[in-house]
Amino acid sequence: MSKLSEKVLSLISDNKIEYNTIGNGNHTMSVEKIESEFGLLVAHELPNIEQYQYFYQNHNNNNTILCIKVSNDRLYATIGTMKDFEKRLLSLMDIG
């Protein structure tokens, strides 16, 4: 069973996700690597407006976060630090 949502999996081609790193350009990563190195931290799904957002934390470096957004059947992924996503994560986790 995949750690990635069905919504995300349905938009992946060639078993890879293209992602942006904050300040370091675009890269790709295989689904297998994402699933082995990251665990789901928090998910925010609004199916009525087709907006989905998933935050995954790296198992080896807790400061590394992968954010995957799905909007209008397009996938956007960004890797950054916990600080880069801090405000959004705190609001979603309802602890800020």
C-alpha positions in Angstrom: 0.0 0.0 0.0 1.3 3.4 -1.0 2.0 6.2 1.6 0.9 8.7 -1.1 -2.8 9.5 -1.6 -4.7 8.1 -4.5 -5.2 11.7 -5.7 -1.4 12.2 -5.8 -0.7 8.8 -7.4 -3.3 9.5 -10.2 -1.3 12.5 -11.3 2.2 10.9 -11.4 3.8 9.9 -14.6 6.8 7.6 -15.0 6.7 6.8 -11.3 8.5 10.2 -10.5 7.4 13.5 -9.0 9.0 16.7 -10.2 9.6 19.0 -7.3 11.1 22.5 -6.6 13.6 23.1 -3.9 13.4 26.5 -2.3 16.3 28.4 -3.8 17.7 25.4 -5.7 15.6 24.7 -8.8 13.6 21.7 -10.1 14.4 18.1 -9.6 12.7 14.7 -9.8 12.3 11.9 -7.2 10.9 8.4 -7.6 7.8 7.4 -5.7 9.7 4.6 -4.1 12.3 7.0 -2.7 9.6 9.3 -1.4 7.9 6.4 0.3 11.1 5.1 1.8 12.4 8.4 3.0 9.3 10.4 4.0 6.3 9.9 6.3 3.1 11.8 6.3 3.0 14.6 8.8 -0.3 16.2 8.0 -2.9 16.2 5.2 -5.4 18.9 4.3 -8.1 17.8 1.8 -10.9 20.0 0.5 -12.6 17.8 -2.1 -15.5 20.2 -2.6 -13.1 22.7 -4.2 -10.6 20.1 -5.4 -7.7 21.4 -3.2 -5.4 18.9 -1.5 -2.2 19.5 0.4 0.1 16.9 2.0 3.2 17.5 4.1 5.7 14.7 4.5 8.7 14.7 6.9 12.0 13.1 6.1 12.8 10.1 8.3 16.6 10.9 8.3 16.3 14.7 8.7 13.2 15.9 10.6 13.9 19.4 9.3 13.3 18.4 5.7 9.7 18.7 4.5 8.1 17.7 1.2 4.9 19.6 0.5 2.7 18.1 -2.3 -0.3 20.2 -3.5 -3.0 19.2 -5.9 -5.1 21.8 -7.4 -7.3 21.5 -10.5 -5.8 18.1 -11.3 -2.3 19.5 -11.3 0.4 18.4 -8.9 2.9 20.8 -7.3 5.7 19.6 -5.0 8.3 21.5 -3.0 11.0 20.5 -0.6 12.1 22.9 2.0 12.8 23.2 5.7 10.4 23.0 8.6 10.8 26.8 8.9 9.8 27.3 5.3 6.4 25.7 6.0 6.1 26.5 9.7 3.1 28.8 9.6 1.0 26.6 7.4 1.9 23.5 9.4 1.0 25.1 12.7 -2.4 26.2 11.4 -3.1 22.7 9.9 -2.0 20.9 13.1 -4.1 23.4 15.2 -1.3 24.0 17.6 -0.2 27.5 16.6 
